[in-house]
Amino acid sequence: MKFLIDILHPKHVHFFRPLIKRWQEHGHELKIVTRDKDITHELLDLFSIPYVCLSKQKTGLGLAHELLRRWFKFTIILRDYRPDIVLSIGGITTSLPSRVLGIPNIALTDTETAELSNRIAFPFADRVLTPEWFARDFGRRHYRYRSFHEWSYLHPHEFTPDPELVKSEGIDPQEPYAVVRFVRWDAVHDQGEKGFSAEDATRLIEQLSSRMKVVLTSETPPPEALRKFAMAIRIDRMHHVMAFARLVVGESPSMCAEAALMGVPSVLASTWAGECGNMKVLSDEFRLMQVYDYGSDAVAAALAMADTPPSREHMRGQKDRLVESLSYIPEMIEGHIRELVGRKDV
């Protein structure tokens, strides 16, 4: 079979990597197209995944021009490559051109607040796949599965935490430490949203650092007073560093969800993430994370958790209770592909 996969974001590299490896091992043909955003290409290069870049990330009014260029280039690739199936997260580049050329396409999402791209893409997708607890309904082509995007690459088949890799980053995995993550807030669904103020961020790290070591990673330069805490973790080792942390705090829903699925408690500051079904099930049902609209509340929660952390055994039990019922994403996606293309050789 011939697969065409669109990758728009670094997290998509992690999500599709197990699928790419699996399909290559089965002798299938793949083509990967990308958007030059953040560390997307750096990750693909580290994992030796070849790709064709369709555009570089634009902002503001440039987004519309970028999308038109992506549609044009993607249509040419579709016409020449003629894949059996097209896959993407979000579907904004892939769904319309695929529908026009009559090529089956699957769009996945776990982000309810990406409303603009959802409205543009999903009417043209043959199937929209979301987690079971996704808080929107896209009609008859909407299929739900019991899992998380993060479980694609954190499943035990794909990931085993390695303390030696943590040590190679200058961190003692036996020493209590917290991973703190600040984001850029430049995605379309981030507009008008926020996490920690500069004052909240400073108070968080200064007070947290009196309780345990702080490993700070940030998409933007942190305030001057906090730069001594910043560490340049090699990007393919970040999940190993997180797995041995006592606490993850930040503005990234993805990283906090990753922590939860590894049994590490997390505190998330985000004015939009609380609307998402993923965050609700992880926080309300399984108590694996705490989500706050206001940075000041998240700071207080993080410091309280640092003072009285849940035991590793308790967190592992909560995590195991969750993951024992989750779908194995590669098999779930392959089931949908078989139904769409009418072939069993996936």
C-alpha positions in Angstrom: 0.0 0.0 0.0 1.0 3.6 -0.5 0.5 6.0 2.5 0.8 9.8 2.4 1.1 11.5 5.9 1.0 15.2 6.6 3.0 16.4 9.7 2.4 19.9 10.9 3.8 19.9 14.4 6.5 18.2 16.5 4.0 16.2 18.4 2.8 14.7 15.1 6.2 13.3 14.5 6.0 11.3 17.8 2.4 10.2 17.0 3.1 8.9 13.5 6.6 7.5 14.2 5.4 4.1 15.4 3.0 3.8 12.5 5.7 4.8 10.0 8.1 2.2 11.4 5.4 -0.4 11.5 4.3 0.2 7.8 7.9 0.3 6.6 8.6 -3.0 8.2 5.6 -4.5 6.5 6.9 -3.4 3.1 4.5 -0.5 2.4 5.5 2.7 0.6 5.3 6.0 2.5 5.6 9.7 1.7 5.8 12.3 4.4 5.0 16.0 3.9 5.7 18.6 6.5 5.3 22.1 7.8 8.5 23.8 9.0 7.4 24.5 12.6 9.6 24.6 15.7 11.6 21.3 16.0 9.5 19.2 13.6 12.3 18.8 11.1 14.9 18.2 13.8 12.9 15.4 15.2 12.4 13.8 11.7 16.1 14.0 11.1 16.9 12.4 14.4 14.6 9.5 13.6 15.9 9.2 10.0 12.5 9.9 8.5 12.7 11.4 5.0 10.2 14.2 4.2 9.1 16.9 1.8 8.5 20.3 3.3 5.5 22.2 1.8 5.7 25.4 3.8 7.3 27.3 6.7 5.0 28.4 9.6 3.4 31.8 9.1 1.4 33.8 11.5 -1.4 36.4 11.3 -2.6 37.2 7.8 0.2 35.0 6.4 -1.6 31.9 7.6 -4.2 32.1 4.8 -1.5 32.5 2.1 0.4 29.5 3.7 -2.7 27.3 3.6 -3.3 28.1 -0.1 0.2 27.3 -1.0 0.0 24.0 1.0 -3.2 23.0 -0.8 -1.6 23.7 -4.2 1.5 21.8 -3.5 -0.3 18.9 -1.8 -2.7 18.5 -4.7 0.3 18.1 -7.1 1.8 15.5 -4.8 -1.5 13.7 -4.5 -2.0 13.7 -8.3 1.6 12.4 -8.9 1.9 9.9 -6.0 -1.6 8.6 -6.0 -1.6 7.1 -2.4 -4.1 4.5 -1.3 -4.8 6.5 1.9 -4.0 10.0 3.4 -3.6 10.5 7.1 -3.1 13.7 9.1 -3.8 15.3 12.5 -6.2 18.1 12.0 -6.7 17.5 8.2 -6.5 21.1 7.3 -4.0 20.5 4.4 -5.2 17.1 3.4 -8.9 16.8 3.6 -10.1 19.1 0.8 -7.5 18.1 -1.9 -8.0 14.4 -1.1 -11.8 14.7 -1.4 -11.4 16.6 -4.7 -9.2 13.9 -6.2 -11.3 11.0 -4.7 -8.5 9.7 -2.4 -9.6 8.3 1.0 -8.4 10.4 3.9 -8.5 10.1 7.7 -8.1 13.2 10.0 -7.4 12.7 13.7 -7.8 15.3 16.4 -7.9 15.6 20.2 -8.2 19.4 20.3 -11.8 20.7 20.6 -10.6 24.4 20.7 -9.0 24.2 17.2 -12.4 25.3 15.9 -11.3 27.1 12.7 -9.2 24.2 11.3 -11.9 21.7 12.4 -14.5 23.7 10.5 -12.3 23.9 7.4 -11.1 20.3 7.3 -13.7 17.9 8.8 -16.5 18.3 6.3 -14.1 16.9 3.6 -12.6 14.1 5.7 -13.8 10.5 5.0 -13.3 9.7 8.7 -12.6 11.9 11.7 -11.1 10.0 14.6 -11.1 11.4 18.1 -10.7 10.1 21.7 -13.8 8.6 23.2 -14.3 11.6 25.6 -13.9 14.3 22.9 -16.4 17.0 23.7 -17.6 17.8 20.1 -19.7 15.8 17.6 -18.8 15.9 13.9 -21.7 13.7 12.6 -21.8 10.4 10.8 -18.1 10.4 9.8 -17.0 10.9 13.3 -15.5 7.8 15.0 -14.4 7.6 18.6 -11.7 5.4 20.2 -10.6 4.9 23.8 -7.1 6.2 23.8 -4.9 9.3 23.7 -2.6 10.6 20.9 0.2 10.4 23.4 -0.4 6.7 23.9 0.7 6.1 20.3 4.3 6.7 21.3 4.3 6.1 25.1 2.8 2.6 24.8 5.2 0.0 26.3 5.7 -1.4 22.7 7.3 2.0 21.8 8.8 3.5 25.0 10.8 2.3 28.0 12.2 5.0 30.3 16.0 4.8 30.4 17.7 6.3 33.5 21.0 6.3 31.6 19.7 8.7 29.1 18.6 11.0 31.9 22.1 10.8 33.4 23.5 11.8 30.0 21.6 15.0 30.3 23.3 15.9 33.6 20.3 14.9 35.7 20.3 12.3 38.5 17.1 10.2 38.0 17.2 9.4 41.8 17.3 13.1 42.8 13.9 14.8 43.2 13.3 17.2 40.3 10.5 19.0 38.6 10.2 19.6 34.8 8.7 23.0 34.0 7.5 23.9 30.5 6.6 27.3 29.1 5.1 27.6 25.6 5.0 30.3 22.9 1.2 30.7 22.7 1.3 31.3 18.9 -1.0 28.5 17.6 -4.4 29.7 16.1 -6.3 28.0 19.0 -4.0 29.9 21.5 -5.1 33.3 20.4 -6.4 35.3 23.4 -5.4 32.4 25.8 -2.8 32.3 28.4 -1.0 30.3 31.1 1.5 31.8 33.6 2.2 35.5 33.8 5.9 36.5 34.1 5.3 37.1 37.8 3.6 33.7 38.2 6.5 32.0 36.3 9.1 33.6 38.5 7.3 32.8 41.7 6.7 29.2 40.6 10.4 28.5 39.8 11.9 30.4 42.6 9.8 28.7 45.2 9.8 25.3 43.6 13.6 25.4 43.4 13.8 25.7 47.1 12.0 22.3 47.3 13.7 20.3 44.5 15.8 20.7 41.4 14.0 22.5 38.5 14.5 21.5 34.9 13.1 24.4 32.8 12.4 24.1 29.1 10.8 27.0 27.3 9.8 27.8 23.7 10.6 31.5 24.4 13.4 33.0 26.4 12.4 32.9 30.1 12.7 36.0 32.3 16.4 36.8 33.1 16.1 35.6 36.7 15.0 32.2 35.5 17.6 31.5 32.8 19.9 29.7 35.2 17.3 26.9 35.5 16.9 26.4 31.7 18.3 23.2 30.3 18.7 22.3 26.6 17.5 18.7 26.8 18.1 16.7 23.7 14.7 16.5 22.1 14.5 12.8 21.7 15.3 12.3 25.4 12.7 14.6 26.9 10.2 11.8 27.6 12.9 9.9 29.5 13.6 13.0 31.6 9.9 13.5 32.3 9.4 9.8 33.2 11.7 10.1 36.3 10.5 13.5 37.4 8.6 13.9 40.7 6.4 16.6 39.1 5.7 18.2 35.7 4.3 21.8 35.7 3.6 23.9 32.6 1.5 25.4 29.9 1.6 22.5 27.5 -1.4 20.2 27.6 0.5 17.6 25.6 3.4 17.4 28.0 1.1 17.2 31.0 -0.9 14.4 29.4 2.4 12.7 28.6 3.4 12.9 32.2 0.0 11.5 33.3 0.3 8.5 31.0 3.8 7.8 32.5 2.3 8.0 36.0 4.0 11.4 36.8 1.7 14.0 38.5 1.3 17.2 36.6 -0.1 20.7 37.0 -1.3 22.6 33.9 -1.9 26.3 33.6 -4.1 27.0 30.5 -7.2 29.0 30.0 -8.4 26.7 27.1 -7.2 23.2 28.0 -9.9 22.6 30.6 -12.4 22.6 27.8 -10.8 19.4 26.2 -12.1 16.0 27.0 -8.6 14.5 27.4 -7.8 16.9 30.2 -11.1 16.3 31.9 -10.8 12.6 32.0 -7.1 12.7 33.2 -7.9 15.3 35.9 -11.5 14.5 37.0 -11.7 10.8 36.6 -8.2 9.5 37.1 -6.6 12.4 39.2 -3.4 12.2 37.2 -3.2 15.9 36.6 -4.6 19.2 37.8 -5.8 21.9 35.4 -6.2 25.6 36.2 -7.3 28.6 34.2 -5.2 31.0 36.3 -1.5 30.8 36.6 -1.6 31.9 40.3 -3.8 28.9 41.1 -1.5 26.5 39.3 1.5 27.9 41.2 -0.2 27.2 44.5 -1.2 23.7 43.4 2.3 22.9 42.2 4.0 24.1 45.4 1.5 22.1 47.5 2.2 19.0 45.5 5.9 19.5 45.8 5.5 19.7 49.6 3.2 16.7 49.8 3.7 14.6 46.6 1.5 11.6 45.9 3.5 8.4 46.2 4.9 6.8 43.1 2.9 3.6 43.9 -0.4 5.6 44.0 0.4 7.4 40.7 1.4 4.1 39.1 -1.8 2.5 40.2 -3.9 5.3 38.8 -2.0 5.2 35.5 -2.3 1.4 35.2 -6.1 1.6 35.9 -6.4 4.0 33.0 -4.0 2.4 30.4 -5.2 -1.1 30.8 -8.4 -0.1 28.9 -6.8 2.0 26.2 -6.8 1.0 22.5 -3.6 0.2 20.7 -3.6 3.1 18.2 -1.8 1.4 15.3 -4.3 -1.4 15.2 -7.2 1.0 15.6 -6.1 3.1 12.7 -5.4 0.1 10.5 -8.9 -1.2 11.1 -10.3 2.1 9.7 -7.9 2.0 6.7 -9.1 -1.6 5.8 -12.7 -0.4 5.8 -12.0 2.7 3.7 -9.7 1.1 1.1 -11.2 -2.3 1.0 -7.9 -4.1 1.5 -6.6 -6.4 4.2 -2.9 -6.1 3.6 -2.3 -3.2 6.0 
